[in-house]
C-alpha cells in the first residue's frame, strides 16, 4: 500500500478531472509524438530491405518514400473528414462499428489493441537504439533498458498524466527543431558541394546482393516504410481536447502535423541516400546522418536525445489510447468490466498494467530489436485505417448531406489506398511476423464475443421479472465446526451468538480421547451452545462434516445453513501454509452447495 | 475429482487399517529391497573412481569391498541393539532425539529427509540404467523414463499399498535368486578355468590414468562404495510389523539380510574384477557381468529385469518412509500439521506428493544420471547412522541395565565407524555434490525450528486461560453493499433476513442517474431493508464503503459488522475474471479489520 502511494501518488477527486483544453500548438505536441516519432525508424526499415539486393538498389528508397508521402496526404484528407464528422473523437472502432456493424468494429478494435502494444514495444526499442547508437557500450543492455523504459512510462501513467500537453511540448518541438536543422545543414552541404559519400566515411563499402531486385522486394520495402504513417489516427481520437472550434482546430493541426511528418521523412530518406548511408546493426540511420552532418558534436547528441525522448512520448501516447479503448470496449461489454473502472488517480489502471505487461513481453521475446518487431507493426495499423475509411464511405452513402459525393470520393480513395497497402503489408511481411497479427485478430474477436455473450447471459439470469415476488425470510441454522476449544473458536462462537438463532458447534470424533477432552472443555467454555459430535468412519473430518450438512439441508428444505469457520490469520503471509488447510478444503467443497453460506471469523495472531 | 478416484481409488475406512503382521520371509522381502538394491550400483561406483588412476588400480576394489562388508557387520550388530531397545520402531530421529536432544534429533531428521528423496532419485535412475543396459535404444529417454517411474510409484502409493509384503516378495526373491545364480555360475567359470578377461570380451582395453593412485582416491572409492549400505535402517524402523516376538524376529531378519547383502556385494565386486569389467557410460557393471556370465540369453534378461524391479521397490520404500517421518515431525510440530493428515486411502498423501515432486526435480536436474547423484547420497545416510548409534551410546551410559558395557562397546564401535565414514564421505565427495547436502541440512533444521516456533507462538496466543470469562454476546450490524438491484442482491437480502438483526443495504453514489433508479427499484424489491446511500467524492466504491464501515465500528465499539456480499458464481472457472473484482478488493481491505466479518452469498449462474 505504501509502495503504491509512493509510486502512484495520493488519490484524486472526481471533480479534479477537468479537461484541460489544448491550443493548436500544445495539441500538436501532445498528439504528434506518435506519428512524428516514426521517422526515427521508417527510412532505416526501407533501406534494410533494399540492401538485400545490393548497394545500388538503395536509390529506390526515394520513389518509395515519395509514394508513402502520397499515401500520407490521402490519409490526411480522409482523416480531416472523420474529424469533422466525429467531434467527440472517432476511433476506428467507433467509426467502423457505427457504420459497418459489430464484426468490422471488433476487427478494428482487435487491430488497434495489437497496434497499441506494438507502438509501445517498437517505440521503446527504437528509443533505446537511439541511445545505444550514441553510447555503443550500452548496446548489450538494450533489452533491460527497454523494459525499464516501459516500467517508467507505466508508473508515470498510473500516477495519471494531467498536464500532458505542456510537458510534451518541449521534447516534441526539440525533436522537430533538431531534425529540421539537420536537414537544413545536410541540404547546405549537398548544395555547396561537400561530397556526402565522403562525409559519411563509412557507408562506402558496397554490400553484396543476396536477393534479386524484384517487385516483391520493392513492395516489401514499401511495407516497411509504411510504419512512417503509424499514429496518424491520434488527432482524430482526441478532437474533444482541442479549444473551440474543436473540429476546425483539430483539422488544421492534422494538416500541420502531416506536413511536418512528410518533410522530415522525405528529408531523412534523401539525406540517407545523399550520404550513402546503409543500415548497421549497432547504429541507427538517423544517428549516422546526424554524425555525418554535425560530426560527433553537441548537435549530434541533441538529435539522439530528442529522438529518444519523442519515441518514449510515442510509447506514452499508447498508454493513453489502449486503456481508453479497453474502457470503451468494457462499457460495451466486450472486455471485462473492470477495464472500465477508474483507479484512485482517475486513470484506467488495469488497462495501463496490461499494456505494460504485453509490450514488455514483446521486448523480451524479440530481444528489444526494432527490426524484428516492425513486420508485426503496420498490419494492424493499416487494417484499422482501412476499416475507418470504409466506415466513412458507407456513412456518406447512407447519410448523404452536403457535398457527400466529394466526401465519398475522398474517403473512398483513402479506403482503397489503405486497403491496398494493408494487402501489400500483410502479404509481403506475412512470413516475417505479420502472420502472428493475422492469426491473433480473429482470436481476439472470439474473446470479445465470448465476454459479450457471457455478460448478456448473466444479465438474463439475474434480471428481476415483474412477477418475481419478494422472498420470504427462512430459517437459518448456524454450524461452527471445531476441532478443539481455544480463543479462535470462542471468538467464532461469540460472533455467531451476536444474532439469535439455531446455533450448533460440530465436532468430528477422530480420536476418542481428544473428543472426550473437548467435550469437557466445551461444557466450561461453550456458552450454552449445543455441541454435536459426529462419527468419522473414514477419519476424514471433511467427509463427516459434509454428510452432516447434507443431512441438515435435507431435513429442512426451508433453511439456510451458515457455516461459521474459526480461522487463524497468521501475522506473516508465509505462515499461511501452516494453517487452515482444512478450512480451505471445506470451502472448496461447500462452494457449489445451494443454501450453504460460509463465514470466516478471523482470529488475528500477533506473531 | 473423478480423475482422483480413478487414479487413487475409493476412500477406505479407518477400521480397514489393520496391521498385517509379517513373517520373517515376507518381512525380508518388504524391508530388504532398499538395502539389497544398492548392490546394483555400489561396485560400479567404486570402479568409476578407481579407473581414474588407470586400469591396474581396479584391484583395489576387492580390499575396499571387504572394508565395506566389515562396516556392514558392525552396523548390523549396532542396529540389532536398536531393534531390541526400540520395538515400536526406532528411526534415527527418534533415537537421536530421545537420547541426545532436539538438535541432534532434527539433524538426523533433516539428513533422513534428504536421504529419502535421494533414495527415490538414485534407485529410479539406477533402475532405468538397468533397462537401458539391456535395451540401449532407450538410453536417450532415461530422464523421461525416470520421471514416469516416479509418477507410477507415487500414484501406487497414493492408492495405498496395504498388501505390500506379498507383492514385494516376488521381485525381491527373484533378484536375490538371479544374482546368486549369476555369482555361482561366475564362480564355476573361475574355478574351471574359463578366462574371465576373455569372456568379457570388451573390458580389455587399458584405460589411461588421469589421476595418480592416492590415499584420497582410495577413500573416495570407499565413499562411493558406502552407498551399498544405504537402506540398512529400514528393518529397525519397522519392527512393529513383525510377528511375535517382534524384536527377535526382526533381529534375525536383519542378520539374514546383512548376510545376503554382504555376499552379493562381495560377489559382484569379485566377479567384476575377475571379468576385468570397467564401468561404461551406457551399460551398468551388473549388466556387463550378467552378459559375461550368461551371454545375451534369458537369464541375462532375468538379472536386468529383477534388478530394475528391486530398484523400483527401493524407491517405493522411500514413499513409505518419508511420509511417515514427515507425519512424526508434524505431530511434534516441526513440519506443517497437514503432513500428519491421513488421506482417504489411509496414506499421508501430502508427504507422498512432496517426495514425488522433489525426487522428480532431482532426476531432471541431474538428467537421470546415477553417477551424478551418488555423491549426494551417502552423506545423509551415514550422518543419520552416526547419530542413531551415538544416541544408543548415550542411552547405555544413562540407562545402564544388563550387559550395558558390552552393548555400549558395540554401539560405540558402530558410532565411531559410521562417524569416520561420514567424515570420509563428506570430505572426499564435498566438491562433487556432498556440499549441497552439507548446506541443506542446516537450512532444513532452521525450517523445522521456524515451524515449531510458530506453532508454539500460536498455541500461546489461542490458549484459554482459567480467568478467561465466557464472552458476552454483542450486537451485530449487517451491511449488504449493492450496486444495483438484481436476483443475486435479493438472494443476499433474503439470506441476511433469515436471522433477525440490524440489516442495511449500502449503495455508493457514483452516478446520480443510476442511484435514483436503484433507489426506486429498492422501494419495490428491498423487502423493507433500509438503503443507505453513500457519497463518493473519489468515485471509489471501495473507499466509500470502507469509510462507512469504519464509521459504524467507531460509533458502537460493542458491535460486530457483518458484510454480506452478493457474489455471482459463474458456471465456468475462467468467467471468474469477468466478475467480483470489486468483491475481491473489498475482502482484501477488510481482512485485517477487527470485528468485521465477511459473508459471501453465492448466486450460482447456470451458463
Interface residues (C-beta under 8 A of the other chain):
Chain A: X11 X12 X13 X14 X15 X336 X337 X338 X341 X342 X344 X451 X454 X455 X457 X458 X461 X462 X463 X464 X468 X470 X471 X473 X474 X475 X476 X485 X486 X487 X488 X490 X491 X493 X494 X495 X497 X498 X499 X500 X501 X521 X525 X527 X536 X537 X538 X539 X540 X543 X560 X562 X568 X569 X570 X575 X577 X578 X579 X581 X582 X591 X592 X594 X597 X598 X599 X600 X601 X602 X603 X604 X605 X606 X607
Chain B: X11 X12 X13 X14 X15 X336 X337 X338 X341 X342 X344 X451 X454 X455 X457 X458 X461 X462 X463 X464 X468 X470 X471 X473 X474 X475 X476 X485 X486 X487 X488 X490 X491 X493 X494 X495 X497 X498 X499 X500 X501 X521 X525 X527 X536 X537 X538 X539 X540 X543 X560 X562 X568 X569 X570 X575 X577 X578 X579 X581 X582 X591 X592 X594 X597 X598 X599 X600 X601 X602 X603 X604 X605 X606 X607
